[in-house]
Amino acid sequence: MAKIDVLVNRYYNNPLLFIKEMFDATPEVEQVQILESVRKNRMTAVKSGHGVGKTTTLAWIVLWFMFTRPYPKIPCTAPTMHQLRDILWSEISKWHAKSKVLLRYFDWTVERVVLKTKEEKWFAVARTATKPDAMQGFHADSLLFVMDEASGINDVIFEPILGALTGEETKLIMVGNPTRTQGFFYDAFTRNREMFNCITLNAENSRRVSREFIASIIALYGMDSDPYRVRVLGEFPKSQPDTFISLELIEKGIRNYNSWVKSGVTRPEPRHISLGVDVARFGDDESTIWLTYDYGGYYVSRKELILYKNDTVELTGRVKEIVRRLNKLHPRIYVDINADETGVGAGVVDMLESNHSNLKYRVIAQTFGGTGGTLNEEPIKYSNNTGLLWGNVKRLLMADKLFIEEDSALVAQLSDRKYRVNEDGDIQLERKQDMKKRGVSSPDRADALALSLGTNIAHFSGMLNY
């Protein structure tokens, strides 16, 4: 093994050689672009699509800077503890463990990477970007600030960082998906562009990104959508939010319903029967019950009942009336009641669960503002359960598996809800109060339709297992 000072000199101005010899790794073209920018420039900003290897590159940069600079201080941050500890810091640990040289001279812990015997003067440290003082107090001749998922970091975090970038060997590297059209990260590519070396990485050009991932984004949202811009092209969202479900998709679902009704073919017994119950919260909103039959993979859905200015007792009774009729028509099938338990809806859920009146049904409590996630193996995450429920509607319409009875109010509600990509890169649907501000009524019928398909969501999340 070469002497340490020889290695330091060898790698001091050559991070690419450091990576090749320390880790026996060959960076991709996009990663080399980032490495070279950090080597040459004081401040680098990288916006990119998903999966191009930016977090791995940050880990390499941290270890290269630590190895080659005397008494360095390297504060690393991200918007959340998960993004910092489970992703960036874990990646640093992985590459540290791959090098016998680094293992010999440096220790990795859950909060710090330090040079052995000089722990207080030679280190990288993980600091969550939740308070301005998290990035204060760092001063050194060799100083590197590393910011992962920088689009989601609060602007106040950047103030002490800029104040510390005064020495000859002080640098800032920030990377992220470009999810927000405001804030420090956005400004780095616009009005503050002269301060930064700006890099945009398109996932279409990366060998690390599967063509299936890109194709699925296009199929789900289209090439003109914000998910495609942010997650694939590495571009900021458009200034206006997108419509989540297109009128074209809705009309296709209605045409399929009409064809199904007119075909006259004898139908088999449905596999499942589900009701969606959306409980009105305000005087001008509707309490809506929607009915969906599952015929083994395709779904036939229609409006069942609309109520105005009703109380929870009346609504509960109406739901049971419908279940009683469905039990007579299909005596072997339990009816799934997907009911919104938010606010006054909790009373309906409680009454349905407490007294079945010898009826065959099961209650699936849904919360529109509840935890989000993904549908099956789709590449985009929804920020809450509203997105999951509506995403399920869109997914089934796109697959020609959802047949919808025509209803003008439903069409208007489904086609007029906007969405955006939030700071975490997730799909976030427009809030009801924001819809009302722009003169759009509450999407009660659309919510009820989405709820009537909520049994799918329950299966995905492990709530049900027939």
Sine and cosine of phi, psi and omega as CSV:
sin_phi,cos_phi,sin_psi,cos_psi,sin_omega,cos_omega
0.00,0.00,0.73,-0.68,0.04,-1.00
-0.90,0.43,0.44,-0.90,0.05,-1.00
-0.88,0.47,0.48,-0.88,-0.10,-0.99
-0.88,0.47,-0.63,0.78,-0.02,-1.00
-0.93,0.37,-0.51,0.86,0.06,-1.00
-0.92,0.39,-0.67,0.74,0.01,-1.00
-0.91,0.41,-0.65,0.76,0.02,-1.00
-0.86,0.51,-0.74,0.67,0.02,-1.00
-0.89,0.45,-0.59,0.81,-0.03,-1.00
-0.91,0.42,-0.62,0.78,-0.11,-0.99
-0.98,-0.18,-0.13,0.99,-0.18,-0.98
-0.79,0.61,-0.70,0.71,-0.05,-1.00
-0.91,-0.42,0.41,0.91,-0.07,-1.00
-0.58,-0.81,0.97,0.25,-0.01,-1.00
-0.89,0.45,-0.50,0.86,0.00,-1.00
-0.90,0.43,-0.68,0.73,0.04,-1.00
-0.91,0.41,-0.63,0.78,0.06,-1.00
-0.83,0.56,-0.73,0.68,-0.04,-1.00
-0.92,0.38,-0.68,0.73,-0.03,-1.00
-0.90,0.44,-0.65,0.76,-0.08,-1.00
-1.00,0.01,-0.54,0.84,0.01,-1.00
-0.97,0.24,-0.61,0.79,-0.14,-0.99
-0.88,-0.48,-0.05,1.00,-0.07,-1.00
0.81,0.59,0.70,0.72,-0.04,-1.00
-0.85,-0.52,0.48,-0.88,0.04,-1.00
-0.86,-0.51,0.96,-0.30,-0.01,-1.00
-0.89,0.46,0.51,-0.86,0.11,-0.99
-0.96,0.28,0.21,-0.98,-0.03,-1.00
-0.83,0.56,-0.69,0.72,-0.03,-1.00
-0.90,0.43,-0.60,0.80,0.00,-1.00
-0.94,0.34,-0.62,0.78,0.06,-1.00
-0.87,0.49,-0.62,0.78,0.01,-1.00
-0.87,0.50,-0.67,0.74,0.02,-1.00
-0.93,0.36,-0.71,0.70,-0.01,-1.00
-0.85,0.53,-0.71,0.70,-0.01,-1.00
-0.92,0.40,-0.58,0.82,0.02,-1.00
-0.91,0.41,-0.69,0.72,0.03,-1.00
-0.91,0.42,-0.61,0.79,0.02,-1.00
-0.89,0.46,-0.64,0.77,-0.14,-0.99
-1.00,-0.07,-0.42,0.91,-0.20,-0.98
-0.87,-0.49,0.47,-0.88,0.05,-1.00
-0.95,0.32,-0.68,0.73,-0.05,-1.00
-0.76,-0.65,0.77,-0.64,-0.02,-1.00
-0.81,-0.58,0.72,-0.69,0.07,-1.00
-0.83,-0.55,0.78,-0.62,-0.07,-1.00
-0.81,-0.59,0.89,-0.46,0.17,-0.99
-0.95,-0.30,0.66,-0.75,-0.14,-0.99
-0.49,-0.87,0.31,-0.95,0.19,-0.98
-0.96,0.27,-0.04,-1.00,-0.08,-1.00
-0.99,0.14,0.69,-0.72,0.21,-0.98
1.00,0.09,0.28,0.96,-0.05,-1.00
-1.00,0.05,-0.05,1.00,0.06,-1.00
0.99,-0.10,0.43,0.90,-0.07,-1.00
-0.95,0.32,-0.59,0.80,-0.01,-1.00
-0.93,0.36,-0.63,0.77,0.09,-1.00
-0.86,0.51,-0.67,0.74,0.00,-1.00
-0.89,0.45,-0.64,0.77,0.05,-1.00
-0.88,0.48,-0.67,0.75,0.03,-1.00
-0.88,0.48,-0.69,0.72,0.05,-1.00
-0.87,0.49,-0.68,0.73,-0.03,-1.00
-0.89,0.45,-0.68,0.73,0.02,-1.00
-0.86,0.51,-0.75,0.67,-0.07,-1.00
-0.94,0.33,-0.60,0.80,0.07,-1.00
-0.90,0.44,-0.72,0.69,-0.02,-1.00
-0.90,0.43,-0.65,0.76,0.02,-1.00
-0.90,0.44,-0.61,0.79,-0.08,-1.00
-0.97,0.24,-0.55,0.84,-0.18,-0.98
-0.98,-0.21,-0.25,0.97,-0.04,-1.00
-0.96,-0.28,0.60,-0.80,0.01,-1.00
-0.98,0.20,0.74,-0.67,0.06,-1.00
0.74,0.67,0.82,0.57,-0.04,-1.00
-0.98,0.17,0.42,-0.91,0.20,-0.98
-0.81,-0.59,0.79,-0.61,-0.12,-0.99
-0.75,-0.66,1.00,0.03,0.10,-1.00
-0.97,0.26,0.78,-0.62,0.02,-1.00
-0.89,-0.46,0.69,-0.72,-0.05,-1.00
-0.58,-0.82,0.29,-0.96,0.06,-1.00
-0.40,-0.92,0.25,-0.97,-0.09,-1.00
-0.89,0.46,-0.55,0.84,-0.07,-1.00
-0.76,-0.65,0.32,-0.95,0.05,-1.00
-0.88,0.48,-0.63,0.78,0.02,-1.00
-0.87,0.49,-0.75,0.66,-0.03,-1.00
-0.89,0.45,-0.57,0.82,-0.04,-1.00
-0.98,0.18,-0.84,0.54,-0.14,-0.99
-0.97,0.23,-0.72,0.69,-0.13,-0.99
-0.99,0.16,-0.34,0.94,-0.07,-1.00
-0.93,-0.38,-0.94,0.33,-0.08,-1.00
-0.91,0.41,-0.78,0.63,-0.08,-1.00
-0.92,0.39,-0.57,0.82,0.07,-1.00
-0.91,0.42,-0.60,0.80,0.02,-1.00
-0.92,0.40,-0.63,0.78,0.06,-1.00
-0.88,0.48,-0.68,0.73,0.02,-1.00
-0.87,0.50,-0.67,0.74,-0.03,-1.00
-0.87,0.49,-0.72,0.69,-0.05,-1.00
-0.97,0.23,-0.53,0.85,0.11,-0.99
-0.85,0.52,-0.66,0.75,-0.04,-1.00
-0.95,0.32,-0.29,0.96,-0.03,-1.00
-0.99,0.14,-0.19,0.98,-0.10,-1.00
-0.91,-0.42,0.86,-0.52,0.06,-1.00
-0.90,0.44,-0.57,0.82,0.00,-1.00
-0.91,0.41,-0.74,0.67,-0.01,-1.00
-0.91,0.41,-0.64,0.77,0.04,-1.00
-0.88,0.47,-0.54,0.84,-0.01,-1.00
-0.94,0.34,-0.61,0.79,-0.14,-0.99
-0.97,-0.25,-0.35,0.94,-0.12,-0.99
-0.81,-0.59,0.54,-0.84,0.11,-0.99
-0.94,-0.35,0.65,-0.76,0.07,-1.00
-0.94,-0.33,0.74,-0.68,0.14,-0.99
-0.78,-0.62,0.04,-1.00,-0.06,-1.00
-0.93,0.38,-0.23,0.97,0.00,-1.00
-0.85,-0.53,-0.40,0.92,-0.12,-0.99
-0.60,-0.80,0.44,-0.90,0.27,-0.96
-0.88,-0.47,0.80,-0.59,-0.14,-0.99
-0.73,-0.68,0.46,-0.89,0.18,-0.98
-0.98,0.20,0.79,-0.61,-0.02,-1.00
-0.85,0.53,0.71,-0.70,-0.02,-1.00
0.98,0.18,-0.17,0.99,0.03,-1.00
-0.75,-0.66,0.69,0.72,-0.14,-0.99
-0.87,0.50,-0.54,0.84,-0.08,-1.00
-1.00,0.04,-0.18,0.98,-0.10,-0.99
-0.86,-0.51,-0.18,0.98,-0.13,-0.99
-0.64,-0.76,1.00,-0.08,-0.18,-0.98
-0.35,-0.94,0.34,-0.94,0.30,-0.96
-0.90,-0.44,0.58,-0.81,-0.09,-1.00
-0.67,-0.74,0.59,-0.81,0.01,-1.00
-0.99,-0.10,0.84,-0.55,0.00,-1.00
-0.73,-0.68,0.88,-0.48,0.05,-1.00
-0.93,0.36,0.68,-0.73,-0.09,-1.00
-1.00,0.08,0.91,0.40,0.01,-1.00
-0.94,-0.33,-0.41,0.91,0.00,-1.00
-0.72,-0.69,0.53,-0.85,-0.02,-1.00
-0.86,0.51,-0.57,0.82,-0.06,-1.00
-0.95,0.30,-0.12,0.99,0.02,-1.00
-0.89,0.46,-0.50,0.87,-0.04,-1.00
-0.95,-0.31,0.20,0.98,0.00,-1.00
-1.00,-0.01,0.39,-0.92,0.14,-0.99
1.00,0.06,0.12,0.99,0.01,-1.00
-0.99,-0.11,0.91,-0.42,0.03,-1.00
-0.66,-0.75,0.78,-0.63,0.02,-1.00
-0.22,-0.97,0.38,-0.93,0.08,-1.00
-0.93,0.37,-0.51,0.86,0.05,-1.00
-0.90,-0.44,0.98,-0.20,-0.12,-0.99
-0.74,-0.67,0.80,-0.61,0.00,-1.00
-0.75,-0.66,0.87,-0.49,0.11,-0.99
-0.99,-0.12,0.79,-0.62,-0.03,-1.00
-0.87,-0.49,0.83,-0.56,-0.09,-1.00
-0.78,-0.63,0.93,-0.37,0.02,-1.00
-0.99,-0.11,0.53,-0.85,-0.08,-1.00
0.74,0.67,0.79,0.62,-0.17,-0.99
-0.91,0.40,-0.37,0.93,0.00,-1.00
-0.89,0.45,-0.43,0.90,-0.02,-1.00
-1.00,-0.09,0.07,1.00,-0.02,-1.00
-1.00,0.06,0.71,-0.70,-0.01,-1.00
-0.88,0.47,0.63,-0.78,-0.06,-1.00
-0.85,0.52,-0.55,0.83,-0.07,-1.00
-0.91,0.42,-0.35,0.94,0.01,-1.00
-0.92,0.39,-0.48,0.88,-0.11,-0.99
-0.98,0.21,-0.39,0.92,-0.09,-1.00
-0.85,0.52,-0.80,0.60,0.03,-1.00
-0.91,0.41,-0.43,0.90,0.01,-1.00
-0.92,0.38,-0.74,0.67,0.00,-1.00
-0.89,0.46,-0.56,0.83,0.03,-1.00
-0.93,0.37,-0.39,0.92,-0.04,-1.00
-1.00,0.00,-0.20,0.98,-0.07,-1.00
-0.99,0.10,0.92,0.39,-0.08,-1.00
-0.91,-0.42,-0.41,0.91,-0.05,-1.00
-0.98,0.20,0.20,-0.98,-0.02,-1.00
-0.92,0.38,-0.53,0.85,-0.06,-1.00
-0.91,-0.40,0.78,0.63,0.07,-1.00
-0.90,-0.44,0.72,-0.70,-0.12,-0.99
-0.64,-0.77,0.39,-0.92,0.09,-1.00
-0.73,-0.68,0.78,-0.63,0.12,-0.99
-0.80,-0.60,0.84,-0.55,0.07,-1.00
-0.76,-0.65,0.70,-0.72,-0.04,-1.00
-0.73,-0.68,0.34,-0.94,0.07,-1.00
0.19,-0.98,0.25,-0.97,0.20,-0.98
-0.96,0.27,0.70,-0.71,-0.10,-1.00
-0.99,0.16,0.97,0.23,-0.16,-0.99
-1.00,0.03,-0.32,0.95,-0.09,-1.00
-0.82,-0.57,0.63,-0.78,0.03,-1.00
-0.99,-0.15,0.58,0.82,0.11,-0.99
-0.38,-0.93,0.26,-0.97,0.03,-1.00
0.98,-0.18,0.07,-1.00,-0.12,-0.99
-0.89,0.46,-0.67,0.75,-0.01,-1.00
-0.90,0.45,-0.70,0.71,0.05,-1.00
-0.89,0.46,-0.68,0.74,-0.02,-1.00
-0.89,0.45,-0.49,0.87,0.01,-1.00
-0.88,0.48,-0.46,0.89,-0.01,-1.00
-0.99,-0.15,-0.05,1.00,-0.03,-1.00
-0.83,-0.55,-0.99,-0.15,-0.15,-0.99
-0.95,0.31,-0.38,0.92,0.03,-1.00
-0.97,-0.25,0.35,0.94,-0.13,-0.99
-0.87,0.49,-0.51,0.86,-0.03,-1.00
-0.92,0.39,-0.30,0.95,-0.01,-1.00
-0.99,0.14,-0.36,0.93,-0.18,-0.98
-0.86,-0.51,0.45,-0.89,0.33,-0.95
-1.00,0.00,0.92,-0.39,-0.13,-0.99
-0.99,-0.17,0.72,-0.69,-0.03,-1.00
-0.79,-0.61,0.70,-0.71,0.12,-0.99
-0.87,-0.49,0.81,-0.59,-0.04,-1.00
-0.91,-0.41,0.89,-0.45,0.00,-1.00
-1.00,0.00,0.85,-0.52,-0.02,-1.00
-0.89,0.46,-0.38,0.92,0.04,-1.00
-0.89,0.46,-0.44,0.90,-0.06,-1.00
-1.00,-0.07,0.00,1.00,-0.09,-1.00
-0.99,-0.12,0.72,-0.69,0.06,-1.00
-0.95,0.30,-0.29,0.96,-0.02,-1.00
-0.98,0.21,-0.33,0.94,-0.10,-0.99
-0.99,-0.14,0.79,-0.61,-0.05,-1.00
-0.95,0.31,0.56,-0.83,0.06,-1.00
-0.92,0.40,-0.46,0.89,0.02,-1.00
-0.91,0.42,-0.64,0.77,0.03,-1.00
-0.87,0.49,-0.74,0.67,-0.02,-1.00
-0.90,0.43,-0.68,0.73,-0.01,-1.00
-0.89,0.46,-0.60,0.80,-0.02,-1.00
-0.93,0.36,-0.60,0.80,0.07,-1.00
-0.90,0.45,-0.69,0.72,0.01,-1.00
-0.89,0.45,-0.69,0.72,-0.03,-1.00
-0.90,0.43,-0.63,0.77,-0.07,-1.00
-0.98,0.21,-0.62,0.78,-0.19,-0.98
-0.80,-0.59,-0.28,0.96,0.00,-1.00
1.00,-0.01,0.36,-0.93,-0.07,-1.00
-0.98,0.22,-0.21,0.98,0.02,-1.00
-0.99,-0.16,0.18,0.98,-0.10,-1.00
-1.00,-0.04,0.31,-0.95,0.07,-1.00
-0.92,0.39,-0.65,0.76,0.07,-1.00
-0.83,0.56,-0.63,0.78,0.03,-1.00
-0.93,0.37,-0.68,0.74,0.01,-1.00
-0.88,0.48,-0.73,0.68,-0.11,-0.99
-0.98,0.21,-0.77,0.64,-0.16,-0.99
-0.99,0.11,-0.33,0.94,-0.02,-1.00
-0.91,-0.41,-0.85,0.53,-0.10,-1.00
-0.97,0.26,-0.36,0.93,-0.08,-1.00
0.96,0.30,0.51,0.86,0.00,-1.00
-0.93,-0.36,0.43,-0.90,0.02,-1.00
-0.93,0.37,0.44,-0.90,0.04,-1.00
-0.88,0.47,0.34,-0.94,0.11,-0.99
-0.93,0.37,0.31,-0.95,-0.08,-1.00
-0.93,0.37,-0.46,0.89,-0.02,-1.00
-0.95,-0.32,0.62,-0.79,0.03,-1.00
-0.93,0.37,0.39,-0.92,0.00,-1.00
-1.00,0.00,0.38,-0.92,0.19,-0.98
-0.98,0.21,0.74,-0.67,-0.13,-0.99
-0.96,0.28,-0.73,0.68,0.01,-1.00
-0.89,-0.46,0.85,-0.52,-0.08,-1.00
-0.97,0.25,0.46,-0.89,0.06,-1.00
-0.87,0.49,-0.57,0.82,0.01,-1.00
-0.86,0.51,-0.69,0.72,0.02,-1.00
-0.90,0.43,-0.67,0.74,-0.03,-1.00
-0.90,0.44,-0.71,0.70,-0.01,-1.00
-0.90,0.43,-0.54,0.84,0.07,-1.00
-0.90,0.43,-0.66,0.75,0.04,-1.00
-0.89,0.45,-0.59,0.81,0.04,-1.00
-0.94,0.35,-0.68,0.74,0.04,-1.00
-0.87,0.50,-0.65,0.76,0.02,-1.00
-0.90,0.43,-0.60,0.80,0.04,-1.00
-0.90,0.43,-0.73,0.68,-0.02,-1.00
-0.89,0.46,-0.64,0.77,0.04,-1.00
-0.91,0.42,-0.62,0.79,0.00,-1.00
-0.91,0.42,-0.67,0.74,-0.01,-1.00
-0.92,0.39,-0.67,0.74,-0.10,-1.00
-0.98,0.19,-0.25,0.97,-0.10,-0.99
-0.92,0.40,-0.51,0.86,0.03,-1.00
0.96,0.28,0.15,0.99,-0.01,-1.00
-0.96,0.27,0.65,-0.76,0.05,-1.00
-0.91,0.41,0.80,-0.60,-0.07,-1.00
-1.00,-0.03,0.59,-0.81,0.11,-0.99
-0.96,0.28,0.19,-0.98,0.10,-0.99
-0.88,0.47,0.72,-0.70,0.02,-1.00
-0.89,0.46,0.50,-0.87,0.03,-1.00
-0.97,0.25,-0.68,0.73,0.06,-1.00
-0.65,-0.76,0.38,-0.92,0.12,-0.99
-0.77,-0.64,0.75,-0.66,-0.05,-1.00
-0.74,-0.68,0.62,-0.79,0.15,-0.99
-0.93,-0.36,0.65,-0.76,0.17,-0.99
-0.95,-0.32,0.82,-0.58,-0.06,-1.00
-0.87,-0.49,0.95,-0.32,0.07,-1.00
-0.97,-0.23,0.86,-0.50,-0.12,-0.99
-0.99,-0.11,0.81,-0.58,-0.03,-1.00
-0.91,0.41,0.63,-0.78,0.03,-1.00
-0.95,-0.31,-0.35,0.94,-0.08,-1.00
-0.77,-0.64,0.28,-0.96,-0.10,-0.99
-0.86,0.51,-0.56,0.83,-0.06,-1.00
-1.00,-0.09,0.03,1.00,0.03,-1.00
-1.00,0.01,0.27,-0.96,-0.01,-1.00
-0.96,-0.28,0.63,-0.78,0.30,-0.95
-1.00,0.01,0.82,-0.57,-0.19,-0.98
-0.81,-0.59,0.68,-0.73,0.10,-1.00
-0.88,-0.47,0.84,-0.55,-0.02,-1.00
-0.89,-0.46,0.61,-0.79,-0.07,-1.00
-0.90,-0.44,0.74,-0.67,0.04,-1.00
-0.74,-0.67,0.77,-0.64,0.12,-0.99
-0.99,-0.17,0.73,-0.69,0.07,-1.00
-0.98,-0.21,0.93,-0.37,0.03,-1.00
-0.98,-0.20,0.82,0.57,0.10,-1.00
0.92,0.39,0.71,0.70,0.09,-1.00
0.86,-0.51,-0.29,0.96,0.18,-0.98
-0.81,-0.58,0.44,-0.90,-0.25,-0.97
-0.80,-0.60,0.77,-0.64,0.02,-1.00
-0.93,-0.36,0.85,-0.53,-0.23,-0.97
-0.75,-0.66,0.66,-0.76,0.00,-1.00
-0.51,-0.86,0.36,-0.93,0.07,-1.00
-0.94,0.35,0.71,-0.71,0.00,-1.00
-0.94,-0.33,-0.69,0.73,-0.06,-1.00
-0.32,-0.95,0.67,-0.75,0.09,-1.00
-0.85,-0.52,0.78,-0.63,0.00,-1.00
-0.82,-0.58,0.57,-0.82,0.06,-1.00
-0.85,-0.53,0.62,-0.78,0.11,-0.99
0.77,0.64,0.66,0.75,0.02,-1.00
-0.99,-0.11,0.29,-0.96,0.12,-0.99
-0.98,-0.19,0.14,-0.99,-0.09,-1.00
-0.92,0.38,-0.51,0.86,0.01,-1.00
-0.92,0.40,-0.71,0.70,0.02,-1.00
-0.89,0.46,-0.70,0.71,-0.02,-1.00
-0.88,0.47,-0.68,0.74,0.03,-1.00
-0.87,0.50,-0.68,0.73,0.03,-1.00
-0.89,0.46,-0.63,0.77,0.02,-1.00
-0.91,0.41,-0.63,0.78,0.05,-1.00
-0.87,0.49,-0.68,0.73,-0.01,-1.00
-0.92,0.38,-0.58,0.81,0.07,-1.00
-0.85,0.53,-0.71,0.71,-0.01,-1.00
-0.91,0.41,-0.67,0.74,0.02,-1.00
-0.89,0.46,-0.66,0.75,0.00,-1.00
-0.86,0.51,-0.69,0.72,0.02,-1.00
-0.90,0.43,-0.68,0.74,0.00,-1.00
-0.92,0.40,-0.58,0.81,0.05,-1.00
-0.89,0.45,-0.58,0.81,0.03,-1.00
-0.94,0.33,-0.63,0.78,-0.01,-1.00
-0.96,0.28,-0.55,0.83,-0.07,-1.00
-0.70,-0.71,0.96,0.27,-0.16,-0.99
-0.90,0.44,-0.32,0.95,-0.04,-1.00
-1.00,-0.06,-0.04,1.00,-0.13,-0.99
-0.93,-0.36,0.79,-0.61,0.16,-0.99
-0.98,0.19,0.68,-0.74,0.00,-1.00
-1.00,-0.01,0.79,-0.61,0.10,-1.00
-1.00,0.09,0.82,-0.57,0.05,-1.00
-0.95,-0.31,0.97,-0.23,0.07,-1.00
-1.00,-0.01,0.97,-0.25,-0.10,-1.00
-0.90,-0.44,0.67,-0.74,0.06,-1.00
-0.97,0.25,0.89,-0.45,-0.04,-1.00
-1.00,-0.10,0.18,0.98,0.03,-1.00
-0.94,0.33,0.68,-0.74,0.07,-1.00
0.86,0.51,-0.79,-0.61,-0.05,-1.00
-0.93,0.38,-0.29,0.96,0.04,-1.00
-0.88,0.47,-0.41,0.91,0.02,-1.00
-0.87,0.49,-0.56,0.83,0.02,-1.00
-0.91,0.42,-0.65,0.76,0.03,-1.00
-0.90,0.43,-0.70,0.72,0.03,-1.00
-0.87,0.50,-0.72,0.69,-0.02,-1.00
-0.87,0.49,-0.71,0.71,-0.03,-1.00
-0.93,0.38,-0.61,0.79,0.04,-1.00
-0.92,0.40,-0.62,0.79,-0.02,-1.00
-0.96,0.27,-0.48,0.87,-0.13,-0.99
-0.99,0.12,-0.40,0.92,-0.09,-1.00
-0.56,-0.83,0.98,-0.19,-0.02,-1.00
-0.99,0.13,-0.25,0.97,0.04,-1.00
0.79,0.61,0.62,0.78,0.00,-1.00
0.89,0.46,0.35,0.94,0.05,-1.00
-1.00,-0.06,0.48,-0.88,0.00,-1.00
-1.00,-0.08,0.99,-0.11,0.08,-1.00
-0.41,-0.91,0.33,-0.94,0.13,-0.99
-0.77,-0.64,0.56,-0.83,-0.05,-1.00
-0.98,-0.20,0.78,-0.63,0.10,-1.00
-0.91,-0.42,0.97,-0.24,-0.03,-1.00
-0.97,0.25,0.83,-0.56,0.02,-1.00
-0.91,-0.42,0.59,-0.81,0.05,-1.00
-0.82,-0.57,0.90,-0.44,-0.09,-1.00
-0.88,0.48,-0.58,0.81,0.00,-1.00
-1.00,0.00,0.14,0.99,-0.07,-1.00
-0.95,0.30,-0.14,-0.99,-0.10,-1.00
-0.87,0.50,0.68,-0.73,0.04,-1.00
-1.00,0.00,-0.38,-0.93,-0.01,-1.00
0.41,-0.91,-0.44,-0.90,-0.02,-1.00
-0.87,-0.50,0.38,-0.92,0.07,-1.00
-0.99,-0.17,0.89,-0.45,-0.07,-1.00
0.78,0.62,-0.82,-0.57,-0.03,-1.00
-0.94,-0.35,0.46,0.89,0.02,-1.00
-0.90,0.43,0.51,-0.86,-0.13,-0.99
-0.99,0.15,-0.13,0.99,-0.07,-1.00
-0.93,-0.38,0.67,-0.75,0.03,-1.00
-0.99,-0.15,0.60,-0.80,0.08,-1.00
-0.99,-0.12,0.62,-0.78,-0.13,-0.99
-0.96,0.29,-0.41,0.91,0.01,-1.00
-0.46,-0.89,-0.04,-1.00,-0.09,-1.00
-0.94,0.35,-0.43,0.90,0.10,-1.00
-0.85,0.53,-0.73,0.68,0.03,-1.00
-0.88,0.47,-0.66,0.75,0.02,-1.00
-0.87,0.49,-0.72,0.70,-0.04,-1.00
-0.91,0.41,-0.72,0.69,0.02,-1.00
-0.95,0.32,-0.56,0.83,0.07,-1.00
-0.88,0.47,-0.56,0.83,0.05,-1.00
-0.91,0.41,-0.65,0.76,0.07,-1.00
-0.86,0.50,-0.75,0.66,-0.02,-1.00
-0.89,0.46,-0.69,0.72,-0.01,-1.00
-0.86,0.51,-0.69,0.72,-0.02,-1.00
-0.94,0.33,-0.60,0.80,0.07,-1.00
-0.89,0.45,-0.68,0.74,-0.01,-1.00
-0.90,0.43,-0.53,0.85,-0.04,-1.00
-1.00,0.02,0.09,1.00,-0.05,-1.00
0.86,0.51,0.59,0.81,-0.01,-1.00
-0.91,-0.41,0.02,1.00,0.01,-1.00
-0.85,-0.53,0.88,-0.47,0.01,-1.00
-0.95,-0.30,0.85,-0.53,-0.13,-0.99
-0.90,-0.44,0.77,-0.63,0.13,-0.99
-0.90,0.43,0.67,-0.74,-0.06,-1.00
-0.92,0.38,0.74,-0.67,0.04,-1.00
-0.46,-0.89,0.89,-0.45,-0.15,-0.99
-0.88,0.48,-0.62,0.78,0.00,-1.00
-0.92,0.40,-0.63,0.77,0.03,-1.00
-0.89,0.45,-0.70,0.71,-0.01,-1.00
-0.86,0.50,-0.71,0.71,0.01,-1.00
-0.88,0.47,-0.68,0.74,-0.05,-1.00
-0.94,0.35,-0.70,0.72,-0.01,-1.00
-0.90,0.44,-0.61,0.79,-0.13,-0.99
-1.00,0.03,-0.06,1.00,-0.12,-0.99
-0.90,-0.44,0.20,0.98,0.04,-1.00
-1.00,-0.09,0.77,-0.63,-0.04,-1.00
-1.00,-0.05,0.20,-0.98,0.11,-0.99
-0.53,-0.85,0.26,-0.97,0.08,-1.00
-0.59,-0.81,0.23,-0.97,0.15,-0.99
-1.00,-0.08,0.87,-0.49,-0.09,-1.00
-0.99,0.12,-0.07,-1.00,-0.12,-0.99
-0.91,0.41,-0.29,0.96,0.07,-1.00
-1.00,-0.04,0.02,1.00,-0.05,-1.00
0.99,0.14,0.20,0.98,-0.02,-1.00
-1.00,-0.10,0.37,-0.93,0.09,-1.00
-0.98,0.21,0.80,-0.60,0.03,-1.00
-0.80,-0.60,0.89,-0.46,0.00,-1.00
-0.97,0.25,0.46,-0.89,0.03,-1.00
-0.87,0.50,0.68,-0.73,0.02,-1.00
-0.96,0.29,0.46,-0.89,-0.02,-1.00
-0.87,0.49,-0.64,0.77,-0.02,-1.00
-0.91,0.41,-0.52,0.86,0.05,-1.00
-0.96,0.27,-0.55,0.84,0.09,-1.00
-0.89,0.45,-0.68,0.74,-0.02,-1.00
-0.92,0.40,-0.54,0.84,0.02,-1.00
-0.89,0.46,-0.51,0.86,0.02,-1.00
-0.99,-0.15,0.33,0.94,0.15,-0.99
0.99,0.10,0.30,0.96,0.00,-1.00
-0.97,-0.23,0.71,-0.70,-0.03,-1.00
-0.94,0.33,0.30,-0.95,0.03,-1.00
-0.88,0.48,0.72,-0.70,-0.08,-1.00
-0.99,0.16,0.84,0.54,-0.12,-0.99
-0.90,0.43,-0.69,0.72,-0.03,-1.00
-0.94,0.35,-0.63,0.77,0.04,-1.00
-0.91,0.42,-0.64,0.77,0.06,-1.00
-0.89,0.46,-0.66,0.75,0.00,-1.00
-0.90,0.43,-0.66,0.75,0.09,-1.00
-0.86,0.52,-0.74,0.68,0.00,-1.00
-0.87,0.49,-0.65,0.76,0.03,-1.00
-0.90,0.44,-0.62,0.78,-0.02,-1.00
-0.90,0.44,-0.31,0.95,0.08,-1.00
-0.98,-0.18,0.13,0.99,-0.10,-0.99
-0.93,0.37,-0.27,0.96,0.07,-1.00
-0.85,0.52,-0.56,0.83,0.08,-1.00
-0.86,0.51,-0.70,0.71,0.00,-1.00
-0.88,0.47,-0.65,0.76,0.01,-1.00
-0.89,0.46,-0.62,0.78,0.05,-1.00
-0.90,0.43,-0.71,0.70,-0.03,-1.00
-0.86,0.51,-0.62,0.78,-0.09,-1.00
-1.00,0.03,-0.04,1.00,0.02,-1.00
1.00,0.07,0.15,0.99,-0.01,-1.00
-0.95,0.32,-0.52,0.86,-0.05,-1.00
-0.79,-0.62,0.49,-0.87,0.06,-1.00
-0.50,-0.86,1.00,-0.01,-0.01,-1.00
-0.94,0.35,0.00,0.00,0.00,0.00
